[in-house]
Amino acid sequence: MSINLWALPKINPLKQLLLALHERLGPGAFALLEQKDGPRALTLCHPEQPGLQAYIHVHGQEARHFGLHLEYPAQDGLPPAVEIHEGLSRQQMLEALEIHFAPLPETVA
């Protein structure tokens, strides 16, 4: 990620989560989508598969907890899917996002 996290118009818990995620997954593991989510939410995507997204927010959450909507692209004739989690701690968020944005497996031709 080549952006200055601290310059983002997001609240500090989201900035801290992004920094921890970047440190955990390494550069290029996810991309921040430029959407108008406001200061209390953000949307990430997988750089190789933009339909694989994560919407992260603090709306309606207890202090130091997050809401997470994991979005999966349409596949094999099925519509896109969304998996919703509420009240996740920072550690739970990092674990869920680490799985969601794991590198895609190599396909054998």
VMD Tcl script that builds the backbone (N, CA, C; Angstrom):
set m [mol new atoms 327]
animate dup $m
set s [atomselect $m all]
$s set {name element resname resid chain x y z} {
  {N N MET 1 A 0.864 -1.164 0.000}
  {CA C MET 1 A 0.000 0.000 0.000}
  {C C MET 1 A 0.906 1.222 0.000}
  {N N SER 2 A 0.734 2.062 -0.986}
  {CA C SER 2 A 1.609 3.215 -1.119}
  {C C SER 2 A 0.940 4.513 -0.684}
  {N N ILE 3 A -0.097 4.436 0.112}
  {CA C ILE 3 A -0.772 5.647 0.572}
  {C C ILE 3 A -0.375 5.932 2.010}
  {N N ASN 4 A -0.479 7.173 2.394}
  {CA C ASN 4 A -0.215 7.564 3.771}
  {C C ASN 4 A -1.491 7.306 4.573}
  {N N LEU 5 A -1.478 6.249 5.386}
  {CA C LEU 5 A -2.669 5.890 6.163}
  {C C LEU 5 A -3.142 7.023 7.059}
  {N N TRP 6 A -2.218 7.753 7.622}
  {CA C TRP 6 A -2.593 8.791 8.578}
  {C C TRP 6 A -3.219 9.993 7.892}
  {N N ALA 7 A -3.076 10.109 6.571}
  {CA C ALA 7 A -3.696 11.204 5.838}
  {C C ALA 7 A -5.121 10.863 5.395}
  {N N LEU 8 A -5.524 9.603 5.543}
  {CA C LEU 8 A -6.877 9.208 5.145}
  {C C LEU 8 A -7.914 9.885 6.039}
  {N N PRO 9 A -9.054 10.282 5.477}
  {CA C PRO 9 A -10.103 10.892 6.292}
  {C C PRO 9 A -10.944 9.823 7.006}
  {N N LYS 10 A -10.270 8.995 7.792}
  {CA C LYS 10 A -10.915 7.910 8.541}
  {C C LYS 10 A -10.582 8.060 10.018}
  {N N ILE 11 A -11.432 7.507 10.877}
  {CA C ILE 11 A -11.158 7.575 12.308}
  {C C ILE 11 A -9.961 6.678 12.634}
  {N N ASN 12 A -9.279 6.980 13.730}
  {CA C ASN 12 A -8.044 6.271 14.079}
  {C C ASN 12 A -8.186 4.758 14.218}
  {N N PRO 13 A -9.261 4.215 14.792}
  {CA C PRO 13 A -9.342 2.753 14.862}
  {C C PRO 13 A -9.269 2.082 13.488}
  {N N LEU 14 A -9.851 2.698 12.465}
  {CA C LEU 14 A -9.773 2.136 11.114}
  {C C LEU 14 A -8.360 2.270 10.554}
  {N N LYS 15 A -7.707 3.395 10.791}
  {CA C LYS 15 A -6.334 3.583 10.339}
  {C C LYS 15 A -5.408 2.565 11.014}
  {N N GLN 16 A -5.588 2.359 12.306}
  {CA C GLN 16 A -4.760 1.400 13.039}
  {C C GLN 16 A -4.999 -0.017 12.535}
  {N N LEU 17 A -6.248 -0.348 12.217}
  {CA C LEU 17 A -6.565 -1.664 11.672}
  {C C LEU 17 A -5.879 -1.854 10.315}
  {N N LEU 18 A -5.926 -0.851 9.450}
  {CA C LEU 18 A -5.268 -0.935 8.147}
  {C C LEU 18 A -3.760 -1.120 8.292}
  {N N LEU 19 A -3.168 -0.402 9.222}
  {CA C LEU 19 A -1.733 -0.522 9.441}
  {C C LEU 19 A -1.380 -1.931 9.916}
  {N N ALA 20 A -2.149 -2.461 10.867}
  {CA C ALA 20 A -1.906 -3.822 11.370}
  {C C ALA 20 A -2.118 -4.853 10.259}
  {N N LEU 21 A -3.123 -4.648 9.429}
  {CA C LEU 21 A -3.392 -5.571 8.325}
  {C C LEU 21 A -2.250 -5.528 7.306}
  {N N HIS 22 A -1.768 -4.345 7.006}
  {CA C HIS 22 A -0.650 -4.198 6.078}
  {C C HIS 22 A 0.597 -4.898 6.619}
  {N N GLU 23 A 0.864 -4.739 7.916}
  {CA C GLU 23 A 2.023 -5.392 8.532}
  {C C GLU 23 A 1.865 -6.905 8.537}
  {N N ARG 24 A 0.656 -7.372 8.720}
  {CA C ARG 24 A 0.389 -8.811 8.800}
  {C C ARG 24 A 0.420 -9.495 7.437}
  {N N LEU 25 A -0.153 -8.842 6.410}
  {CA C LEU 25 A -0.276 -9.458 5.095}
  {C C LEU 25 A 0.817 -9.046 4.115}
  {N N GLY 26 A 1.454 -7.925 4.365}
  {CA C GLY 26 A 2.488 -7.450 3.461}
  {C C GLY 26 A 1.937 -6.537 2.383}
  {N N PRO 27 A 2.840 -5.902 1.622}
  {CA C PRO 27 A 2.413 -4.971 0.583}
  {C C PRO 27 A 1.701 -5.687 -0.563}
  {N N GLY 28 A 0.690 -5.048 -1.077}
  {CA C GLY 28 A -0.016 -5.586 -2.231}
  {C C GLY 28 A -1.051 -6.655 -1.933}
  {N N ALA 29 A -1.313 -6.954 -0.669}
  {CA C ALA 29 A -2.270 -8.009 -0.320}
  {C C ALA 29 A -3.721 -7.545 -0.447}
  {N N PHE 30 A -3.946 -6.238 -0.387}
  {CA C PHE 30 A -5.293 -5.687 -0.507}
  {C C PHE 30 A -5.180 -4.264 -1.040}
  {N N ALA 31 A -6.282 -3.763 -1.547}
  {CA C ALA 31 A -6.343 -2.393 -2.045}
  {C C ALA 31 A -7.514 -1.675 -1.389}
  {N N LEU 32 A -7.314 -0.421 -1.099}
  {CA C LEU 32 A -8.366 0.414 -0.530}
  {C C LEU 32 A -9.157 1.022 -1.679}
  {N N LEU 33 A -10.449 0.738 -1.723}
  {CA C LEU 33 A -11.300 1.297 -2.778}
  {C C LEU 33 A -11.637 2.744 -2.442}
  {N N GLU 34 A -11.616 3.574 -3.430}
  {CA C GLU 34 A -11.947 4.979 -3.225}
  {C C GLU 34 A -13.446 5.151 -3.359}
  {N N GLN 35 A -14.127 4.946 -2.254}
  {CA C GLN 35 A -15.566 5.131 -2.196}
  {C C GLN 35 A -15.868 6.137 -1.100}
  {N N LYS 36 A -17.045 6.646 -1.139}
  {CA C LYS 36 A -17.437 7.638 -0.143}
  {C C LYS 36 A -18.097 6.947 1.036}
  {N N ASP 37 A -17.276 6.159 1.765}
  {CA C ASP 37 A -17.781 5.418 2.915}
  {C C ASP 37 A -17.883 6.286 4.166}
  {N N GLY 38 A -17.329 7.482 4.128}
  {CA C GLY 38 A -17.316 8.347 5.299}
  {C C GLY 38 A -16.177 7.983 6.226}
  {N N PRO 39 A -15.992 8.739 7.311}
  {CA C PRO 39 A -14.848 8.524 8.197}
  {C C PRO 39 A -14.951 7.275 9.071}
  {N N ARG 40 A -16.138 6.660 9.148}
  {CA C ARG 40 A -16.335 5.535 10.060}
  {C C ARG 40 A -16.459 4.190 9.344}
  {N N ALA 41 A -16.078 4.154 8.052}
  {CA C ALA 41 A -16.155 2.913 7.281}
  {C C ALA 41 A -15.169 2.974 6.124}
  {N N LEU 42 A -14.823 1.799 5.590}
  {CA C LEU 42 A -13.962 1.725 4.410}
  {C C LEU 42 A -14.203 0.406 3.703}
  {N N THR 43 A -13.798 0.357 2.428}
  {CA C THR 43 A -13.963 -0.846 1.631}
  {C C THR 43 A -12.607 -1.240 1.057}
  {N N LEU 44 A -12.249 -2.504 1.233}
  {CA C LEU 44 A -11.016 -3.069 0.698}
  {C C LEU 44 A -11.377 -4.095 -0.370}
  {N N CYS 45 A -10.445 -4.362 -1.271}
  {CA C CYS 45 A -10.662 -5.424 -2.244}
  {C C CYS 45 A -9.373 -6.202 -2.451}
  {N N HIS 46 A -9.507 -7.389 -3.009}
  {CA C HIS 46 A -8.354 -8.209 -3.370}
  {C C HIS 46 A -7.798 -7.623 -4.658}
  {N N PRO 47 A -6.494 -7.341 -4.739}
  {CA C PRO 47 A -5.951 -6.686 -5.925}
  {C C PRO 47 A -6.068 -7.501 -7.215}
  {N N GLU 48 A -6.099 -8.817 -7.116}
  {CA C GLU 48 A -6.202 -9.663 -8.303}
  {C C GLU 48 A -7.636 -10.043 -8.637}
  {N N GLN 49 A -8.544 -9.825 -7.702}
  {CA C GLN 49 A -9.945 -10.168 -7.906}
  {C C GLN 49 A -10.804 -9.094 -7.231}
  {N N PRO 50 A -11.042 -7.965 -7.922}
  {CA C PRO 50 A -11.729 -6.823 -7.314}
  {C C PRO 50 A -13.119 -7.128 -6.752}
  {N N GLY 51 A -13.772 -8.192 -7.213}
  {CA C GLY 51 A -15.081 -8.558 -6.672}
  {C C GLY 51 A -15.014 -9.151 -5.281}
  {N N LEU 52 A -13.834 -9.510 -4.839}
  {CA C LEU 52 A -13.610 -10.040 -3.489}
  {C C LEU 52 A -13.327 -8.838 -2.591}
  {N N GLN 53 A -14.361 -8.404 -1.847}
  {CA C GLN 53 A -14.273 -7.160 -1.088}
  {C C GLN 53 A -14.597 -7.367 0.380}
  {N N ALA 54 A -14.192 -6.367 1.166}
  {CA C ALA 54 A -14.511 -6.342 2.593}
  {C C ALA 54 A -14.911 -4.918 2.954}
  {N N TYR 55 A -16.119 -4.769 3.469}
  {CA C TYR 55 A -16.610 -3.481 3.955}
  {C C TYR 55 A -16.466 -3.509 5.466}
  {N N ILE 56 A -15.709 -2.572 6.009}
  {CA C ILE 56 A -15.408 -2.523 7.439}
  {C C ILE 56 A -16.004 -1.243 8.003}
  {N N HIS 57 A -16.704 -1.366 9.120}
  {CA C HIS 57 A -17.328 -0.174 9.702}
  {C C HIS 57 A -17.349 -0.259 11.219}
  {N N VAL 58 A -17.601 0.893 11.831}
  {CA C VAL 58 A -17.763 0.948 13.284}
  {C C VAL 58 A -19.161 1.436 13.664}
  {N N HIS 59 A -20.032 1.639 12.690}
  {CA C HIS 59 A -21.402 2.088 12.950}
  {C C HIS 59 A -22.127 1.085 13.845}
  {N N GLY 60 A -22.669 1.555 14.970}
  {CA C GLY 60 A -23.464 0.705 15.845}
  {C C GLY 60 A -22.670 -0.355 16.593}
  {N N GLN 61 A -21.345 -0.250 16.614}
  {CA C GLN 61 A -20.514 -1.239 17.293}
  {C C GLN 61 A -20.088 -0.708 18.663}
  {N N GLU 62 A -19.793 -1.611 19.578}
  {CA C GLU 62 A -19.233 -1.211 20.867}
  {C C GLU 62 A -17.834 -0.647 20.640}
  {N N ALA 63 A -17.314 0.072 21.609}
  {CA C ALA 63 A -15.968 0.644 21.502}
  {C C ALA 63 A -14.957 -0.452 21.192}
  {N N ARG 64 A -14.049 -0.168 20.273}
  {CA C ARG 64 A -12.968 -1.074 19.872}
  {C C ARG 64 A -13.470 -2.345 19.203}
  {N N HIS 65 A -14.644 -2.277 18.586}
  {CA C HIS 65 A -15.196 -3.406 17.828}
  {C C HIS 65 A -15.623 -2.923 16.442}
  {N N PHE 66 A -15.705 -3.880 15.528}
  {CA C PHE 66 A -15.964 -3.558 14.130}
  {C C PHE 66 A -17.068 -4.440 13.569}
  {N N GLY 67 A -17.699 -3.927 12.535}
  {CA C GLY 67 A -18.601 -4.722 11.709}
  {C C GLY 67 A -17.866 -5.051 10.422}
  {N N LEU 68 A -18.162 -6.217 9.847}
  {CA C LEU 68 A -17.457 -6.664 8.657}
  {C C LEU 68 A -18.431 -7.335 7.702}
  {N N HIS 69 A -18.434 -6.883 6.452}
  {CA C HIS 69 A -19.221 -7.519 5.396}
  {C C HIS 69 A -18.215 -8.058 4.387}
  {N N LEU 70 A -18.091 -9.371 4.321}
  {CA C LEU 70 A -17.214 -10.012 3.353}
  {C C LEU 70 A -18.009 -10.274 2.095}
  {N N GLU 71 A -17.538 -9.766 0.982}
  {CA C GLU 71 A -18.259 -9.889 -0.287}
  {C C GLU 71 A -17.487 -10.810 -1.223}
  {N N TYR 72 A -18.221 -11.742 -1.824}
  {CA C TYR 72 A -17.648 -12.719 -2.746}
  {C C TYR 72 A -18.273 -12.514 -4.117}
  {N N PRO 73 A -17.475 -12.569 -5.186}
  {CA C PRO 73 A -18.023 -12.334 -6.536}
  {C C PRO 73 A -18.906 -13.487 -7.000}
  {N N ALA 74 A -19.721 -13.192 -8.009}
  {CA C ALA 74 A -20.551 -14.227 -8.639}
  {C C ALA 74 A -19.628 -15.313 -9.184}
  {N N GLN 75 A -20.104 -16.558 -9.079}
  {CA C GLN 75 A -19.259 -17.677 -9.492}
  {C C GLN 75 A -20.126 -18.873 -9.857}
  {N N ASP 76 A -19.768 -19.564 -10.904}
  {CA C ASP 76 A -20.467 -20.777 -11.337}
  {C C ASP 76 A -21.978 -20.577 -11.448}
  {N N GLY 77 A -22.392 -19.430 -11.961}
  {CA C GLY 77 A -23.809 -19.157 -12.150}
  {C C GLY 77 A -24.532 -18.686 -10.899}
  {N N LEU 78 A -23.833 -18.612 -9.782}
  {CA C LEU 78 A -24.433 -18.138 -8.534}
  {C C LEU 78 A -24.240 -16.632 -8.411}
  {N N PRO 79 A -25.168 -15.930 -7.761}
  {CA C PRO 79 A -25.020 -14.483 -7.598}
  {C C PRO 79 A -23.923 -14.169 -6.573}
  {N N PRO 80 A -23.482 -12.918 -6.521}
  {CA C PRO 80 A -22.517 -12.523 -5.488}
  {C C PRO 80 A -23.080 -12.835 -4.104}
  {N N ALA 81 A -22.192 -13.111 -3.160}
  {CA C ALA 81 A -22.609 -13.454 -1.798}
  {C C ALA 81 A -21.974 -12.493 -0.801}
  {N N VAL 82 A -22.671 -12.264 0.305}
  {CA C VAL 82 A -22.177 -11.404 1.381}
  {C C VAL 82 A -22.289 -12.173 2.693}
  {N N GLU 83 A -21.224 -12.125 3.471}
  {CA C GLU 83 A -21.179 -12.738 4.801}
  {C C GLU 83 A -21.005 -11.597 5.795}
  {N N ILE 84 A -21.923 -11.466 6.763}
  {CA C ILE 84 A -21.930 -10.320 7.676}
  {C C ILE 84 A -21.546 -10.758 9.080}
  {N N HIS 85 A -20.618 -9.982 9.684}
  {CA C HIS 85 A -20.170 -10.212 11.057}
  {C C HIS 85 A -20.272 -8.890 11.812}
  {N N GLU 86 A -20.692 -8.948 13.040}
  {CA C GLU 86 A -20.808 -7.749 13.872}
  {C C GLU 86 A -20.061 -7.964 15.186}
  {N N GLY 87 A -19.590 -6.878 15.791}
  {CA C GLY 87 A -18.968 -6.934 17.106}
  {C C GLY 87 A -17.632 -7.658 17.151}
  {N N LEU 88 A -16.853 -7.594 16.065}
  {CA C LEU 88 A -15.570 -8.281 16.036}
  {C C LEU 88 A -14.484 -7.433 16.689}
  {N N SER 89 A -13.635 -8.082 17.457}
  {CA C SER 89 A -12.479 -7.395 18.035}
  {C C SER 89 A -11.458 -7.148 16.925}
  {N N ARG 90 A -10.453 -6.365 17.214}
  {CA C ARG 90 A -9.409 -6.104 16.219}
  {C C ARG 90 A -8.717 -7.399 15.809}
  {N N GLN 91 A -8.438 -8.271 16.753}
  {CA C GLN 91 A -7.788 -9.541 16.447}
  {C C GLN 91 A -8.677 -10.416 15.554}
  {N N GLN 92 A -9.953 -10.477 15.863}
  {CA C GLN 92 A -10.883 -11.250 15.037}
  {C C GLN 92 A -10.972 -10.667 13.626}
  {N N MET 93 A -10.949 -9.338 13.520}
  {CA C MET 93 A -10.967 -8.690 12.213}
  {C C MET 93 A -9.737 -9.073 11.408}
  {N N LEU 94 A -8.576 -8.987 12.032}
  {CA C LEU 94 A -7.334 -9.307 11.330}
  {C C LEU 94 A -7.333 -10.751 10.847}
  {N N GLU 95 A -7.813 -11.657 11.679}
  {CA C GLU 95 A -7.853 -13.076 11.287}
  {C C GLU 95 A -8.818 -13.291 10.119}
  {N N ALA 96 A -9.991 -12.678 10.174}
  {CA C ALA 96 A -10.976 -12.836 9.091}
  {C C ALA 96 A -10.453 -12.234 7.788}
  {N N LEU 97 A -9.824 -11.075 7.862}
  {CA C LEU 97 A -9.307 -10.419 6.663}
  {C C LEU 97 A -8.092 -11.148 6.100}
  {N N GLU 98 A -7.304 -11.742 6.967}
  {CA C GLU 98 A -6.158 -12.525 6.517}
  {C C GLU 98 A -6.624 -13.713 5.674}
  {N N ILE 99 A -7.684 -14.343 6.095}
  {CA C ILE 99 A -8.243 -15.471 5.329}
  {C C ILE 99 A -8.880 -14.954 4.040}
  {N N HIS 100 A -9.646 -13.876 4.146}
  {CA C HIS 100 A -10.372 -13.338 2.991}
  {C C HIS 100 A -9.427 -12.881 1.877}
  {N N PHE 101 A -8.307 -12.264 2.265}
  {CA C PHE 101 A -7.374 -11.724 1.280}
  {C C PHE 101 A -6.138 -12.588 1.082}
  {N N ALA 102 A -6.216 -13.851 1.482}
  {CA C ALA 102 A -5.085 -14.765 1.263}
  {C C ALA 102 A -4.782 -14.839 -0.230}
  {N N PRO 103 A -3.513 -15.053 -0.587}
  {CA C PRO 103 A -3.179 -15.162 -2.020}
  {C C PRO 103 A -3.996 -16.263 -2.691}
  {N N LEU 104 A -4.397 -15.987 -3.922}
  {CA C LEU 104 A -5.152 -16.958 -4.685}
  {C C LEU 104 A -4.248 -18.134 -5.042}
  {N N PRO 105 A -4.764 -19.363 -4.987}
  {CA C PRO 105 A -3.934 -20.511 -5.332}
  {C C PRO 105 A -3.588 -20.508 -6.822}
  {N N GLU 106 A -2.432 -21.039 -7.114}
  {CA C GLU 106 A -2.005 -21.170 -8.515}
  {C C GLU 106 A -2.892 -22.201 -9.193}
  {N N THR 107 A -3.344 -21.902 -10.398}
  {CA C THR 107 A -4.157 -22.869 -11.132}
  {C C THR 107 A -3.262 -23.607 -12.118}
  {N N VAL 108 A -3.517 -24.881 -12.259}
  {CA C VAL 108 A -2.749 -25.707 -13.166}
  {C C VAL 108 A -3.489 -25.782 -14.489}
  {N N ALA 109 A -2.810 -25.434 -15.558}
  {CA C ALA 109 A -3.452 -25.413 -16.881}
  {C C ALA 109 A -3.462 -26.801 -17.497}
}
mol reanalyze $m
mol bondsrecalc $m
mol representation Tube
mol addrep $m
